[in-house]
């Protein structure tokens, strides 16, 4: 494969591996890259044509890149809604260029991010949830590598893989993977701390996709994305005050 040319700035880029904190408005395009899978899933659902969805995806990202960082997102509400509207509008433009006016008109009638096709909504929500979780798992893995004695990533991976096993079996598995002795009590402590860390990472990741987020905004988004169950039982009782000042 040849190296990317100046005319192909997206060639070779892994859309799910670049990141920023979108609420800073410094580089909204990188946030697009982080959630590229969610945008692609949404476009696939509304266009029902993977080739067309991929073409629209690339045009959408190029358009956002040309507009500049801070001006790309108005910084109001949820970035997910902004991307959804931008993706739908890009799909409408694509269909009109291809001479498919009836289909474009049908999409145009549902351009509001709160209406839209149910299947497309489900696709984007599901993919967005997957992107958040994938990001958080990578953060846990990185945290473990940077922190001697930390087993957050390993412990949660084992608990997820062997849900029916007890802590003794989990500890044995962890000992085998890390090549060091781990007692059941130590493993349980790692799991408890890891769940809190994961809950915090999910909370902050979602908060970063909302401009000037409040605790209510973030909780609502977590519930809508099906992520509330990952955090509700593990955050401290005063999480609203701790993370949002009230």
N, C-alpha and C positions, 0 to 999 in steps of 0.2 A: 504493500500500500504506500502510495506517495505521501510526502509530508503535506500538511494543510497549506494551501496558498493564501495569499492576502484576501482573495475573493471568497474563501471558504473558512470564515472564522470559527465555525462550529464543528468543523471536521475533527473527529477524534476526541471530542469532549464527552466525558461521562456526565450526563445531565444530573445524576443524583449525587455527585460528589463535590460540587462546589457549594459554598454556603456564605451567608452573611446574616446579620440581624436586621431584618427588613424594617423594623420600626425606626431605625436610625435614618432611613431614606437615603443612605449613602450610595447604595448599589443594588437597586431592586432586581436587576436582571439576574444577579447571582442567586437570588432567592427563587427566581423562575427555574433556574437550572436544578436547584435542590428538589423542587417539586415537579420536575419535568414529567415523571411517570404519571402523576395525577392529571396533568393537562392532556397528555397523550391518551389516557384512558377516557377522558371526557370527549375528546375529539373523535375517537374511535366509535363511541356510543352514539354521537349525534350524526356522524357522517356515514357510519356503517361501511367504511372502506379504508382499510389500513394504509394503503398507498396515499390516498387523499389526506388522511389524518396526519401522516408523516410530513407531507408537503406543506400542509397548513401549519403544523408545529414549527417547522424550520422558518417559515415566513413570519410567524408570530414572534419568535425569538429575535430574528433579525430586525424586525420593526421596533421591538423594545430596545434593542441595543443601539439603534440609530437615534432614538429619542433622548438618550442620556439618563443617568442614574436617578437623581433626585426628582426629576420631572416625570419619571415613568409611572409612578404610583402617586395618586393624590394624597395618600396618607390618611384616608378616612375609612373607618370600619375594618372589615376583614380583607386581607390580601387575597384570600381564596375567592371571594366574590368578585374582586377586581379582575383576577386572572380568568375566571369563568366568563365574565362579560367580554373580555378581550379575545378569548378563544372562540366564543360564539360569533363575534363580529368578524374575526378573521375567516371563520368557516363560511359565513355569508358572502364575504368578498370573494373567496375562492370559487364558490358555486356560481356566482354571477359571472365571473371571468370565464368559467367553463360553459356558460350558456344554460345553466340549470336554474332558470328563474323561478319555477314553481317551488322547488325545494328550498331555494334561498328565501323566498317569501314566507314559507312555512316557519323556517328558523327565525326570520326577522320578527315574526309575530310573538316570539317567545324569547326575545333578547334580554328581558329583565332577569337578573341572576336569581330572583326568587321564584320564577316560574319554570320554564325549561322542561325538557323531557325527563320523565322519571328515571328511565334507565341510565341516562347520562348523569343525572344527579347522583344516583347510587354508585356509578362507576367512579366519579371524581371523589366522592366521599370515601369510598373504600380505598382508592389509591392514595389519597391524601393521608389517611390513617396509616397505611403501610409505609409511606415515606417518613412520617413522624417516628414510627417505631424503629425503622431501619436506621434513621439518624441517631436515635437514642441508644440503640444497641452498639453502634460504632463508638459513641461517646463513652459508654461503659467499658468497652474493650480497651479504648485508649487510656481511660482512667486507670484501669487495672495494670496496664503495661507501665504507666508512669509511677505507680505507687507500690513499693515493695510490701508484700504481705497482704495486699488487697486481692480479693477473689470475687468481686461483685459480678463481673461478667461470667466467669466460670460457674459460680454458684447458681445464678439465675438460669444459665443454659442447662445445667444438670437438672434443676427443679422442673424446668419446662419439658425436657426430654423424658424424664422418669417421674411423671406426676403421681403414680401410684406407689412409689417406693417410699420407705421411711427415711428419717435423717441418718440412720446408721448406714444404710445402703448409699445414700447421697454422699456421705462423708468418705466412704470407701472409694466411690467413683472419683470424687475430687482429689483424693490422695493419689490415685493412679494417674490422673491427668497432670497433676502438678508435680508428681514425684517427691512428695513430702507428706509426712503424717498430718492428718486433720481429724480431730475428734468430732463426734456428732454435735456436741455443744458449740464448738468453734464454727462449725458449718452453719448451724442455725443462726448464730450471731451475724455471720457474713450475709446470709439471706435476708435477715431483717434489715440490716443497714443498706443492702443492695436495693431492696424494694423502695426504701425511702429515697435513695439516690435516683432511681429510675423515675419515681413519681415527680421529683423535683425537675429532672431533665425534661420530662414530657410537659410539665406545667410551663417551664420557661420557653420551650420550643414553640408551643402553641401561643403563648403570650407574645412572642416575637413576630407572629403573623397578624397581629392586630395593632392598629395605630392607637396609641395612648390607652392601653388595655386596662380595664377594671377587673376586679375579682369576678364580678358577675359575667362580664364578657367572656373571660377565659373559661369559667365553669360551663357556660352555655356552649361554647365551641367544643370543649372536651366532651360534653354530652352528645352533641350533634355528630361528632366524629367517632363516637363509640369508644372513647378513651377514658371516660370518667371512672370506669371500673378499675383502671390501672393505677389511679391516684387516690381515690376517695378514702380508702382504708389505710393509707400509708403516710399521707401528709400530716403534719402537726395540726392540732385543733385550731391554732392561731395562724394558719397559713395565709388567710386573707390579709391580716395585719403585717405578717412577716414579709410577704412578697409584694403587697400592693399598698401598704401603709394604712389599711383600715379593714 
